[in-house]
Amino acid sequence: MDRKSLAVLNQLVLRDSYITVQELALTFNVSNRKIYNDIAKINDWLKESGYPKLSQVRGQGLYLDENLKGKLRTQLIVSDYPYYENSPNERRAWIFIFIAVQERPLF
């Protein structure tokens, strides 16, 4: 499981109610498709670890069972610090800043 998938799982662990895929996509600044890919990775990891898969209720969203949340809180480092993925424009800006502050030429 990668960092973003772990961040999505953290959001599910911290949440007391259902959370929609659209809400997660807005939180992480990614598309719904990427969230669905992360959900697949999370479900694979949960299956390998012997836990039940995420509950998804149409019209309400994703939810983790309270018992599973308790187990994951002890097993994972749960943080409310959000993961953020830069947009293409932000990545270009960071590259420009990196190049602009270099003291020696970059090739």
C-alpha distances in whole Angstrom, upper triangle without the diagonal:
4,7,8,6,7,10,11,10,12,15,15,16,18,20,23,23,22,20,21,18,21,21,17,18,21,19,16,19,17,18,18,17,14,13,14,11,8,10,10,6,7,10,9,7,10,12,11,12,15,15,16,14,15,19,20,23,25,27,25,21,18,19,17,20,21,21,17,17,19,17,14,16,17,14,12,14,15,16,18,18,17,14,16,16,20,22,24,27,25,23,27,29,26,27,31,31,29,32,35,34,34,38,38,37,34,34
4,6,5,6,9,10,11,12,14,16,16,18,20,24,24,23,20,21,18,20,20,16,16,19,17,14,16,15,17,17,16,12,12,14,11,9,11,12,8,9,13,12,11,14,16,15,15,19,18,19,17,17,21,21,25,26,27,26,22,19,20,19,22,23,24,20,19,21,20,16,18,19,16,13,14,15,15,17,16,14,12,13,13,16,19,20,23,22,20,23,25,22,23,27,27,25,28,31,31,31,34,34,34,31,31
4,6,5,6,9,10,10,12,14,15,16,18,22,23,22,19,20,18,19,18,15,15,17,15,12,14,14,16,17,17,13,13,15,13,10,13,14,11,11,15,15,13,15,18,18,17,21,20,21,19,18,21,22,25,27,27,25,22,19,20,19,22,23,23,20,18,20,19,16,16,18,16,12,12,12,12,14,12,11,8,10,11,14,17,19,22,19,18,22,23,20,22,25,25,23,26,29,28,29,32,33,33,30,31
4,5,5,6,9,10,11,13,14,15,17,20,21,19,16,16,14,15,15,11,11,13,11,8,11,10,13,13,13,10,9,12,10,7,10,12,10,10,14,15,13,15,18,19,19,21,20,20,18,16,19,19,22,23,24,22,19,16,18,18,21,22,23,20,18,21,20,16,17,19,17,14,14,13,13,13,12,10,7,8,9,12,15,17,20,18,17,21,22,20,21,25,25,24,27,29,29,30,33,34,34,31,31
4,5,5,6,9,10,11,12,14,15,19,19,17,15,15,13,15,15,11,12,15,13,11,13,12,14,13,13,10,8,10,9,5,7,9,7,6,10,11,10,12,15,15,15,18,16,17,14,13,16,16,20,21,22,20,17,14,15,15,18,20,20,17,16,18,18,14,16,18,15,13,13,13,13,14,14,12,10,12,12,16,18,20,23,21,20,24,25,24,25,28,28,27,30,33,33,33,37,37,37,34,34
4,5,5,6,9,10,10,12,14,18,18,18,16,17,15,17,16,13,14,16,14,12,15,15,17,16,16,13,11,13,12,9,10,12,9,8,11,12,10,11,15,15,14,17,15,16,15,14,17,18,21,23,24,22,18,15,15,14,17,18,18,15,13,16,15,11,12,14,12,9,9,9,10,12,12,11,9,12,13,17,20,22,25,23,22,26,27,24,26,29,29,28,31,33,33,33,37,38,38,35,36
4,5,5,6,9,10,11,12,16,17,16,14,15,14,15,14,10,12,13,10,9,13,13,15,15,16,13,11,14,13,10,11,14,12,10,14,15,14,15,18,18,18,20,18,19,17,15,17,18,21,23,23,20,17,14,15,14,18,18,19,16,14,17,17,13,13,16,14,11,10,9,8,9,9,7,6,9,11,15,17,20,23,20,20,24,24,22,25,28,27,26,30,32,31,32,35,37,37,34,35
4,5,5,6,9,10,11,14,14,13,11,11,10,12,11,7,10,12,9,8,12,12,13,12,13,11,8,10,11,7,8,11,10,9,12,14,13,13,17,18,17,19,17,16,14,12,14,14,17,19,19,17,13,11,12,12,15,17,18,15,13,16,16,13,14,17,16,12,13,11,11,11,11,9,8,11,12,16,18,21,23,21,21,25,26,24,26,30,29,29,32,34,34,35,38,39,39,36,37
4,5,5,6,9,10,13,14,13,11,13,12,15,14,10,13,15,13,12,16,15,17,15,16,14,11,12,12,9,8,11,10,7,10,12,11,10,14,15,14,16,13,13,12,10,12,14,17,19,20,17,14,11,10,9,12,14,15,11,10,13,13,9,11,14,12,10,11,9,10,11,12,11,11,14,16,19,22,24,27,25,25,29,29,28,30,33,32,32,35,37,36,37,41,42,42,39,40
4,5,5,6,9,12,13,14,12,14,14,16,14,11,14,15,12,12,16,16,18,17,19,16,13,15,16,12,12,15,14,11,14,16,14,13,17,18,16,18,16,16,15,13,15,16,19,21,22,19,16,13,12,11,14,14,15,12,10,12,13,9,9,12,12,9,8,6,7,7,9,9,10,13,16,19,22,25,27,25,25,28,29,27,29,32,31,31,34,36,35,36,40,41,41,39,40
4,5,5,6,10,11,11,9,11,11,13,11,8,12,12,9,10,14,15,16,15,17,15,12,14,16,12,12,15,15,12,15,17,16,15,19,20,19,20,17,17,15,13,14,15,17,19,19,16,13,11,10,10,13,14,16,14,11,14,15,12,12,15,15,12,12,9,8,7,9,8,10,13,15,18,21,24,26,24,24,28,28,27,29,32,31,31,35,36,36,37,40,42,42,39,41
4,6,5,8,9,8,7,10,11,13,11,9,13,14,12,13,16,17,17,16,17,16,12,14,15,12,11,14,14,11,12,16,14,13,16,18,17,18,15,14,12,9,11,12,14,16,17,13,11,8,7,7,10,11,13,11,8,12,13,10,11,15,14,12,13,10,11,11,13,12,13,16,18,21,23,27,29,27,27,31,31,30,32,35,35,35,38,39,39,40,44,45,45,42,44
4,6,8,10,11,11,14,15,17,15,13,16,18,15,16,19,20,21,19,21,19,16,17,18,15,13,16,16,12,14,17,15,13,17,18,16,17,14,14,13,11,12,14,17,19,20,16,14,11,9,7,9,9,11,9,5,8,10,7,7,11,12,10,11,8,9,10,13,13,14,18,20,24,26,29,31,29,29,33,33,32,34,37,36,36,39,41,40,41,44,46,46,44,45
4,7,9,11,11,14,15,17,14,13,16,17,14,15,19,20,21,20,22,20,17,19,20,17,16,19,19,15,17,20,18,17,20,22,20,21,17,18,17,14,15,16,18,21,20,17,15,12,10,10,12,11,13,12,8,10,13,10,9,13,14,12,11,8,8,7,11,11,14,17,20,23,25,29,30,28,29,32,32,31,33,36,35,35,38,40,39,40,44,45,46,43,45
4,6,7,7,11,13,15,12,11,15,15,13,15,18,19,20,19,21,20,16,18,20,17,15,19,19,16,17,21,19,18,21,23,21,22,18,17,16,13,13,14,15,18,17,13,12,10,8,9,11,10,13,13,9,12,15,13,12,16,17,15,15,11,12,10,13,13,15,18,21,24,25,29,31,29,30,33,33,32,35,37,36,37,40,41,41,42,46,47,48,45,47
4,7,9,13,16,17,14,14,18,18,16,19,22,23,23,21,24,23,19,20,23,20,18,21,22,18,19,23,22,19,22,25,23,22,19,18,17,14,13,14,15,17,17,13,12,11,8,9,10,9,12,12,10,12,15,14,13,17,19,17,18,14,15,13,17,17,19,22,24,27,29,33,34,32,33,37,37,36,38,41,40,40,44,45,44,46,49,51,51,49,50
4,7,10,13,15,12,13,17,17,16,18,21,22,22,19,22,22,18,19,21,19,17,20,21,18,19,22,22,20,22,25,23,23,19,18,16,13,12,12,12,14,13,9,9,9,7,9,10,10,14,14,12,15,17,16,16,20,21,20,20,17,17,16,19,18,20,22,24,27,28,32,33,32,33,37,37,36,39,41,40,41,44,45,45,47,50,52,52,50,51
4,7,10,12,10,11,14,15,14,17,19,19,19,16,19,19,15,16,19,17,14,18,19,16,17,20,20,18,21,24,23,22,19,17,15,11,9,9,9,11,10,6,5,5,5,8,11,12,15,15,13,17,19,17,18,21,22,20,21,18,18,17,19,18,19,21,23,26,27,30,32,31,32,35,35,35,37,40,40,40,43,44,45,46,50,51,51,48,49
4,7,8,7,7,11,11,11,13,15,15,15,13,16,16,12,13,16,14,12,16,17,15,16,20,20,18,21,24,23,23,20,18,15,12,11,9,10,11,10,7,5,5,7,10,13,15,18,16,14,18,20,18,18,22,22,20,20,17,17,15,17,15,16,18,19,22,23,26,28,27,28,31,32,31,34,36,36,37,40,41,41,43,46,48,47,45,46
4,5,5,6,9,10,11,13,14,14,13,10,13,13,10,11,14,13,12,15,17,15,16,20,20,19,22,24,24,25,21,19,16,12,11,9,9,9,8,7,4,6,9,12,16,18,21,19,17,21,22,20,21,25,24,22,23,20,19,18,19,16,17,18,19,21,21,24,26,26,27,30,31,31,33,35,35,36,39,40,41,43,46,47,47,44,45
4,5,5,6,9,10,11,12,10,9,6,9,10,7,8,11,11,9,13,15,14,15,18,19,18,20,23,23,24,21,19,16,12,12,10,11,11,10,10,7,7,11,14,17,20,22,20,19,22,23,20,22,25,24,22,22,20,20,18,19,16,15,16,16,19,19,21,24,23,24,27,28,28,30,33,33,34,36,38,39,40,44,45,44,41,42
4,5,5,6,9,10,10,9,8,6,10,11,9,10,13,13,13,16,18,17,18,21,22,22,24,27,27,28,25,23,19,16,16,13,14,13,11,11,9,11,14,17,21,22,25,23,22,25,26,23,24,28,27,24,24,22,21,19,19,16,16,15,15,17,17,20,22,21,23,26,26,27,29,31,32,33,35,36,37,39,43,44,43,40,41
4,5,5,6,9,10,10,10,9,13,13,10,12,15,14,14,17,18,17,19,22,22,22,24,27,27,27,24,23,20,16,16,14,15,14,13,11,9,10,13,16,19,21,24,22,20,23,24,22,22,26,25,22,22,19,18,15,16,13,14,14,15,17,17,20,22,21,23,26,26,26,29,31,31,32,35,36,36,38,42,43,43,40,41
4,5,5,6,8,8,9,8,11,10,7,10,12,11,11,14,15,14,16,19,19,19,22,24,23,25,22,21,18,14,15,13,15,15,15,13,10,10,12,14,18,20,22,20,18,21,22,19,20,23,22,19,19,16,16,14,14,11,11,11,12,15,16,19,21,20,21,24,25,24,27,29,29,30,33,34,34,36,40,41,41,38,39
4,5,5,6,5,6,6,9,8,6,9,11,11,12,15,16,15,18,20,20,21,23,25,26,27,24,23,20,17,18,16,17,17,16,15,12,13,16,18,22,23,26,23,21,25,25,22,23,26,25,22,22,19,18,16,16,12,11,10,11,13,13,16,18,17,18,21,22,22,24,27,27,28,30,32,33,34,38,39,38,36,36
4,6,5,7,8,9,12,11,10,13,15,14,15,18,19,19,21,23,24,24,27,28,28,30,27,26,23,20,20,18,19,19,17,16,14,15,17,20,23,25,27,25,23,26,27,24,24,27,27,24,23,20,18,16,15,12,11,10,11,12,12,16,17,16,18,21,21,21,24,26,26,27,30,31,32,34,37,39,38,35,37
4,6,8,10,11,14,12,10,14,16,14,15,18,18,17,20,22,22,22,25,27,26,28,25,25,22,19,20,18,20,20,19,17,15,14,16,18,22,22,25,23,20,23,24,21,21,24,24,20,19,16,14,12,11,8,8,8,10,12,13,16,18,16,18,21,21,21,23,26,25,26,29,30,31,33,36,38,37,35,36
4,6,9,10,12,10,9,13,13,11,13,16,16,16,19,21,20,21,24,25,25,27,25,24,21,19,20,19,21,21,21,19,16,16,18,19,23,24,26,23,21,24,24,21,21,24,23,20,18,16,15,13,11,8,6,5,6,9,10,14,16,14,15,18,19,18,21,23,23,24,26,28,28,30,34,35,34,32,33
4,7,10,12,10,10,14,14,13,16,18,18,19,21,23,23,24,27,28,28,30,28,27,24,22,23,21,23,22,21,20,18,18,20,22,26,27,29,27,24,28,28,25,25,28,27,23,22,20,18,16,15,11,9,7,6,7,7,11,13,12,13,16,17,17,19,21,21,22,25,26,27,29,33,34,33,31,32
4,7,8,6,7,11,11,11,13,16,16,17,19,21,21,23,25,26,27,29,27,26,22,20,21,20,21,21,20,20,17,17,20,22,25,27,29,26,24,28,28,24,25,28,27,23,23,21,20,18,17,13,11,9,7,9,8,11,14,13,14,17,18,18,20,22,23,24,26,28,29,30,34,35,34,31,31
4,5,5,7,9,10,11,13,15,16,17,19,20,21,23,25,26,27,29,27,25,22,19,20,18,20,19,18,19,16,16,20,22,25,28,30,27,25,29,29,26,27,30,28,25,25,23,22,21,20,16,14,13,11,12,11,13,16,16,17,19,21,21,23,25,26,27,29,31,32,33,37,38,36,33,34
4,5,5,6,9,10,10,12,14,15,16,18,20,21,22,24,25,27,24,23,19,16,17,15,16,15,15,15,13,13,17,19,23,25,27,24,23,27,27,24,26,29,27,25,25,23,22,21,21,17,16,15,14,16,15,17,19,20,20,23,25,25,26,29,30,30,32,34,36,37,41,41,40,37,37
4,5,5,6,9,10,11,13,14,15,17,19,20,21,23,24,26,24,22,18,17,18,15,18,17,17,18,15,15,18,20,24,26,28,25,24,28,28,25,27,29,27,25,26,24,24,23,23,19,17,16,14,17,16,17,20,21,20,23,25,25,26,29,30,30,32,34,36,37,40,41,39,36,36
4,5,5,6,9,10,11,12,14,15,17,18,20,21,23,24,23,22,18,16,18,16,19,19,19,19,16,15,18,19,23,25,27,24,23,26,26,22,24,27,25,22,22,21,21,20,20,16,14,13,11,14,14,15,19,19,18,21,23,23,24,27,28,27,30,32,33,34,38,38,37,33,33
4,5,5,6,9,10,10,12,14,15,16,18,20,21,22,20,19,15,13,15,13,16,16,16,16,12,11,14,16,19,22,24,20,19,23,23,20,21,24,22,20,20,19,19,18,18,14,13,13,12,15,15,18,21,20,20,23,25,24,26,29,29,29,32,34,35,36,39,40,39,36,36
4,5,5,6,9,10,10,12,14,15,16,18,20,21,19,17,13,12,13,11,14,14,16,15,12,11,14,16,19,22,23,20,20,24,23,20,22,25,23,21,22,21,21,21,21,18,16,17,16,19,19,21,24,24,23,26,28,28,29,32,33,33,35,37,38,39,42,43,42,38,38
4,5,5,6,9,10,11,13,14,15,17,18,20,19,18,14,13,15,14,17,18,19,19,15,14,16,17,21,23,24,21,21,24,23,20,23,25,22,20,22,21,21,21,21,18,16,16,15,18,18,20,23,23,22,25,27,26,27,30,31,31,33,36,36,37,40,41,39,36,36
4,5,5,6,9,10,10,12,14,15,16,18,17,16,13,12,14,14,17,18,19,18,15,12,14,15,18,21,22,18,18,21,20,17,19,21,19,17,18,17,18,18,18,15,13,14,14,17,18,20,23,22,21,25,27,25,27,30,30,30,32,35,35,36,39,40,39,36,36
4,5,5,6,9,10,10,12,14,15,16,14,13,9,8,11,10,14,15,17,16,12,9,11,12,15,18,19,16,16,19,18,16,18,21,19,17,18,17,18,19,19,17,15,17,17,20,21,23,26,25,25,28,30,29,30,33,34,33,36,38,39,39,43,43,43,39,40
4,5,5,6,9,10,10,12,14,15,14,13,9,9,12,12,16,17,19,18,15,12,14,14,17,20,21,17,18,21,20,17,20,22,20,18,20,20,21,22,22,20,18,19,19,22,23,25,28,27,26,30,32,30,31,35,35,35,37,40,40,40,44,44,43,40,40
4,5,5,6,9,10,11,12,14,13,13,11,11,14,15,19,20,22,21,17,14,16,15,18,20,21,17,17,20,18,16,18,20,17,16,18,18,19,20,21,18,16,18,18,21,22,24,27,26,25,28,30,29,30,33,34,33,35,38,38,38,42,42,41,38,38
4,5,5,6,9,10,10,12,11,11,8,8,12,13,17,19,21,19,15,12,13,12,14,17,17,13,13,16,15,12,15,17,14,13,15,15,17,18,19,17,16,18,18,22,23,26,29,27,27,30,32,30,31,35,35,34,36,39,39,39,43,43,43,39,40
4,5,5,6,9,10,10,9,8,5,6,10,11,15,17,20,18,15,12,12,11,14,16,16,13,14,17,15,13,17,18,16,15,18,18,20,21,22,20,19,21,22,25,26,28,32,31,30,33,35,33,35,38,38,37,40,43,43,43,46,47,46,43,43
4,5,5,6,9,10,10,10,8,10,14,15,19,21,23,22,19,16,16,15,17,19,19,15,17,19,17,15,18,19,16,16,19,19,21,23,24,22,21,23,23,26,27,29,32,31,30,33,35,34,34,38,38,37,40,42,42,42,46,46,45,42,42
4,5,5,6,9,9,10,9,11,15,17,20,23,25,23,20,16,16,14,16,18,17,13,15,17,14,12,15,16,13,12,15,16,19,21,22,21,19,22,22,26,27,29,32,31,30,33,35,33,34,37,37,36,39,41,41,41,44,45,44,41,41
4,6,5,6,5,6,6,8,12,15,18,21,23,21,18,14,14,11,12,15,14,10,12,14,11,10,14,15,12,12,16,16,19,21,22,21,20,23,24,28,29,32,35,33,32,36,37,35,36,40,40,39,41,44,44,44,47,48,47,44,44
4,5,5,6,6,7,10,13,16,19,22,25,23,20,17,16,14,15,17,16,12,15,17,14,13,17,18,15,16,19,19,22,24,26,25,24,26,27,30,32,34,37,36,35,38,40,38,39,42,43,41,44,47,46,46,50,50,49,46,46
4,5,8,10,10,13,17,19,23,25,28,26,23,20,19,17,17,19,18,14,17,18,15,14,17,17,14,15,19,20,23,25,26,25,24,27,27,31,32,34,37,36,34,38,40,37,38,42,42,40,43,46,45,45,48,48,48,45,45
4,6,9,10,13,16,19,23,26,28,26,23,19,18,15,15,17,15,11,14,15,11,11,14,14,11,12,16,17,20,23,24,24,23,26,27,31,33,35,38,36,35,39,40,38,39,42,42,41,43,46,45,45,48,49,49,45,46
4,7,9,13,15,18,22,25,27,25,23,19,17,14,14,16,13,11,14,15,12,12,16,15,13,15,19,19,23,25,27,27,26,29,30,34,35,38,41,39,38,42,43,41,42,46,45,44,47,49,49,49,52,52,52,49,49
4,7,9,12,15,18,22,24,22,19,16,14,11,10,12,10,7,11,12,10,10,13,14,12,14,17,17,21,22,25,24,24,27,28,32,34,36,39,37,37,40,41,40,41,44,44,43,46,48,48,48,51,52,52,49,49
4,7,9,12,15,18,21,19,16,13,12,9,9,12,11,8,11,13,12,12,15,17,15,16,19,19,22,23,25,25,24,27,28,32,33,36,39,37,37,40,42,40,42,45,45,44,47,49,49,50,53,53,53,50,50
4,6,9,13,15,18,16,14,10,10,8,10,13,13,10,12,15,14,13,16,18,16,16,19,18,21,22,24,23,22,25,25,29,30,33,36,34,34,37,39,37,39,42,42,42,44,47,47,47,51,51,51,48,48
4,6,10,13,15,13,10,7,6,6,8,12,12,10,11,14,14,13,15,18,17,16,19,17,19,20,22,20,20,22,23,27,28,30,33,32,32,36,37,36,37,40,40,40,43,45,45,46,49,50,50,47,47
4,7,10,12,10,8,6,5,6,8,12,13,11,12,16,16,15,18,20,20,19,21,19,21,21,24,22,22,24,25,29,30,32,35,34,34,38,39,38,40,43,43,43,45,47,48,49,52,53,53,49,50
4,6,9,8,6,4,6,9,11,15,16,15,15,19,19,18,20,23,23,22,23,21,23,22,24,22,22,24,24,28,28,31,33,33,33,36,37,37,39,41,42,42,45,47,47,48,52,53,52,49,49
4,6,5,5,6,8,11,13,16,18,17,18,21,22,21,23,26,26,25,26,24,25,24,26,24,25,26,27,30,30,32,35,34,35,38,39,39,41,44,44,44,47,49,49,51,54,55,55,52,52
4,6,6,9,11,15,16,19,22,21,21,24,25,24,26,29,29,28,29,26,27,26,28,25,26,26,27,29,29,32,34,34,35,38,39,39,41,43,44,44,47,49,49,51,55,55,55,51,52
4,6,10,12,16,18,20,23,22,22,25,27,25,27,30,30,29,30,27,27,25,27,25,25,26,26,29,28,31,33,33,34,37,38,38,40,42,43,44,46,48,49,50,54,55,54,51,52
4,7,9,13,15,17,20,19,18,22,24,22,23,27,27,26,26,23,24,22,24,22,23,24,25,28,28,31,33,32,33,36,37,37,39,42,42,43,45,47,47,49,53,54,53,50,51
4,7,10,13,16,19,17,16,20,21,20,21,24,24,22,24,21,21,20,22,19,20,21,22,25,25,28,30,30,31,34,35,34,36,39,39,40,42,44,45,46,50,51,50,47,48
4,7,10,13,15,14,13,17,18,16,18,21,20,19,20,18,19,18,20,18,18,20,21,24,25,28,30,29,30,33,34,34,36,38,39,39,42,43,44,45,49,50,49,46,47
4,7,9,12,10,10,13,15,13,15,18,18,17,19,16,17,17,20,18,19,21,23,26,27,31,33,32,32,36,36,35,38,40,40,40,43,45,45,46,50,51,51,48,49
4,6,8,7,6,10,11,10,12,15,15,14,16,14,16,16,19,18,19,22,24,27,29,32,34,33,33,37,37,36,38,41,41,41,44,46,45,46,50,51,51,48,49
4,6,5,6,9,10,11,12,15,15,16,18,16,18,19,22,22,23,26,28,31,33,36,38,37,37,40,41,40,42,45,44,44,47,49,49,50,53,54,54,51,52
4,5,5,6,9,10,10,13,14,15,17,15,17,18,21,21,23,26,28,32,34,37,39,37,38,41,42,40,43,45,45,44,48,49,49,50,53,54,55,52,53
4,5,5,6,9,10,11,13,14,17,15,18,19,23,23,25,28,30,34,36,39,41,39,39,43,44,42,44,47,46,45,49,51,50,51,54,55,56,53,54
4,5,5,6,9,10,10,12,14,13,16,18,21,21,22,25,27,31,33,36,38,36,36,40,41,39,41,44,43,42,46,48,47,48,51,52,52,49,50
4,5,5,6,9,10,10,12,10,13,14,17,18,19,23,25,29,31,34,36,34,34,38,38,36,39,42,41,40,44,45,44,46,49,50,50,48,49
4,5,5,7,9,10,12,11,14,16,19,20,22,25,28,31,34,37,39,36,37,40,41,38,41,44,43,42,45,47,46,47,50,51,52,49,51
4,5,5,6,9,11,11,15,17,20,21,22,25,28,31,34,37,39,37,36,40,41,38,40,44,43,42,45,47,46,46,49,50,51,48,49
4,5,5,6,8,8,12,14,17,17,18,22,24,28,30,33,35,33,33,36,37,35,37,40,39,38,41,43,42,43,46,47,47,45,46
4,6,6,7,6,10,12,15,16,18,21,24,27,30,33,35,33,33,36,36,34,36,39,38,37,41,42,41,42,45,46,47,45,46
4,6,8,9,12,15,17,19,20,24,26,30,33,36,38,35,35,39,39,36,38,41,40,39,42,44,42,43,46,47,48,46,47
4,7,9,12,16,18,19,19,23,25,28,31,34,36,34,33,37,37,35,36,40,38,37,40,42,41,41,44,45,46,43,45
4,6,9,13,14,15,15,19,21,25,28,30,33,30,29,33,33,31,33,36,35,33,37,39,38,38,41,42,43,40,41
4,6,10,11,13,14,17,20,23,26,29,31,28,28,31,31,29,31,34,32,31,35,36,35,36,38,40,41,38,40
4,7,9,11,12,16,19,22,25,28,30,27,27,31,31,28,31,34,32,31,35,37,35,36,39,41,42,39,41
4,5,8,10,13,17,20,23,26,27,24,25,28,28,26,28,31,29,29,32,34,32,34,37,39,39,37,39
4,6,9,12,16,18,21,25,26,23,24,27,27,25,28,30,29,29,32,33,32,34,37,39,40,37,39
4,7,9,13,16,19,22,23,20,21,24,23,21,24,27,25,25,28,29,28,30,33,35,36,34,36
4,6,10,13,15,19,20,17,18,22,21,19,22,25,24,24,27,28,28,29,33,35,35,33,34
4,7,10,13,16,18,15,15,19,19,17,20,22,22,21,25,26,26,27,31,32,32,30,31
4,6,9,13,14,11,12,16,16,14,17,19,19,19,22,24,24,25,29,30,30,28,29
4,7,9,11,9,9,13,14,13,15,17,17,18,20,22,23,24,28,29,28,26,27
4,7,8,6,6,10,10,9,12,14,14,15,18,19,20,22,25,26,26,23,24
4,5,5,6,9,10,11,12,14,15,16,18,20,21,23,27,28,27,24,25
4,5,5,6,9,10,11,12,14,15,17,18,20,22,25,26,24,22,22
4,5,5,6,9,10,11,12,14,15,16,19,20,24,25,23,21,22
4,5,5,6,9,10,10,12,14,15,17,19,22,24,23,21,22
4,5,5,6,9,10,10,12,14,16,17,21,22,20,18,19
4,5,5,6,9,10,11,12,14,16,19,20,18,16,17
4,5,5,6,9,10,10,12,15,18,19,18,17,18
4,5,5,6,9,10,11,13,16,18,17,15,17
4,5,5,6,8,10,11,15,15,14,12,14
4,5,5,6,9,10,14,15,13,12,14
4,5,5,6,9,12,14,14,13,16
4,6,6,7,10,12,12,10,13
4,6,6,9,10,9,7,10
4,6,8,10,10,10,13
4,6,9,10,11,14
4,6,7,8,11
4,7,9,13
4,7,10
4,7
4
